[in-house]
Amino acid sequence: YGMSCDGQDPSVKHKRELKKELAKSAWNDDVKIPFLNKIESGREKLYKILHEVMVMHKKEDINLPKPIFKQGEVTIFIPPSVQSTIVDTVHSAGNDTAAYLEAMANLGVSGRRLVSEELRREIELKCKGSARFDLLLSEYLGTDSFQSLVDEKQAQYIVEAVKRERSELNARGGSIPDDSNAPITAATSSNNVACDRRPIKVVVYSQSHSNLLSVAEYIYRSFQAENIAELTEGKIADMAYELGRFRNSYKEGKKCRICGGWNDYNGKKLIGCRRLLMEVCDAEGRTFLIEPERVNRAVGQVEFNESNNGAVGTPVDMIRLGGAPLSDYRISHKNWQVGDSLCINARGDHPLFQKRWSHNQWAAYGSDRCMELAEKDNFQGRDGFLGPLPDYEERCDSVHVKLNKWQVCGKFHGKNRWYLGPTLEDVDLEKELQDVFILLLDAKLSHGLDLSFVTH
């Protein structure tokens, strides 16, 4: 995009000025304007240019303080049931290969491993003395159940360290996120910790994608979702957005006027709200939409049986939730099934939810046409609206309903089908402060990043 021409010939000078104008115009059209508008083509063009002209430096060239490495250790206890299985098998199995295989199956050893000839040979070779104990223990340490214990302990270690550091920072007066005002101490100095007011930022990194996700699952149980940014998978625009949240502690997007849902802006035009809404039906046959956060819990078999026919739908088995409590049902739509029995909060004036529009307002926005389309599809289609909740009087905090379906808000309120009200296109972009202090970093997406971008 930049050119130079030698010589003082007027025609040459004119050509040079013309080429400079063309280059400037091309820069604005191809790079500057698209990049500032967060359009992917502008980012790609800028990357291509920078790749050709960037000057590379080693860390030594810019005099970064050396990091301090502290090795953490966690202790993991073998569950008593596993200990009993191993000890009993060692004492009773003798040279019986089948008994060892049965014990390993009970310990959680994979089916593929159990049928392998290699394992059978190891059992035959080690069916004497202490080798039997070591073999059973070694096989257990390679199971998914033990790896789950490891991941839980690692997450616990991380959570405790984060909470401890944030508590100590608050004791020093809290963080000063502004680089120009925050007292910065050398990373290698332990003498000036008392005046270090930089925000606590944590990167959780793993070379194993599955291990990272497993540890992250436990971390999410200890912190709010907004405290965590993820560089684990996705497109470059999504990754840039998450990295921006982590570095700057704010998110950028639009809030839906219908449901109050937040829609992240990552460069693509926001048209329809992407917040999930649930269509439910109560015992009296009334059908309405709710936000997932209104779900108190999924109704299990015991509560279903004790409800005196108050519960509707099908009770939810905890096994489907992966052992998580029924109160965590709303967290992931992957656990939902049509017909699930739920207990919800149907309070209309709930302070944590956006106030819903009146029936008159919805009528002006086309709700009558919405109901016509819904009836035409026997209420199996995409149409629905987030109208006022039924009046349950005193029992509004605990209402039993059945899950009919779920989809994003923008599909329920289809602009091209019936909805005449305001959409995300009518809403201005806004920034919202967030306390983001954890970044989950996958090895595949860490190229070009260095821990110094966190420390310094």
Salt bridges, closest charged atoms under 4 A:
ASP61 OD2 - HIS57 ND1 3.59
GLU118 OE1 - ARG113 NH1 3.82
GLU122 OE2 - ARG113 NH2 3.27
GLU139 OE2 - ARG113 NH2 2.74
ASP196 OD2 - ARG198 NH2 2.61
GLU217 OE2 - ARG221 NH2 3.22
GLU242 OE1 - ARG245 NH1 3.10
GLU252 OE1 - LYS38 NZ 2.32
GLU279 OE1 - LYS405 NZ 3.11
ASP282 OD2 - ARG286 NE 2.96
GLU284 OE1 - ARG286 NH2 3.38
GLU284 OE2 - ARG395 NH2 3.80
GLU291 OE1 - ARG294 NE 2.75
GLU291 OE1 - ARG356 NH2 3.10
GLU293 OE1 - ARG275 NH2 2.83
GLU303 OE2 - ARG297 NH2 2.89
GLU303 OE2 - HIS400 NE2 3.14
ASP340 OD2 - ARG320 NH1 2.80
ASP349 OD1 - ARG347 NE 2.90
GLU372 OE1 - ARG369 NH1 3.25
ASP377 OD2 - ARG417 NH2 3.95
ASP383 OD2 - ARG417 NH2 2.72
GLU425 OE1 - LYS269 NZ 3.41
GLU432 OE2 - LYS251 NZ 3.67
ASP435 OD2 - ARG166 NH2 2.73
ASP442 OD2 - HIS209 ND1 2.65
ASP450 OD2 - LYS59 NZ 2.83
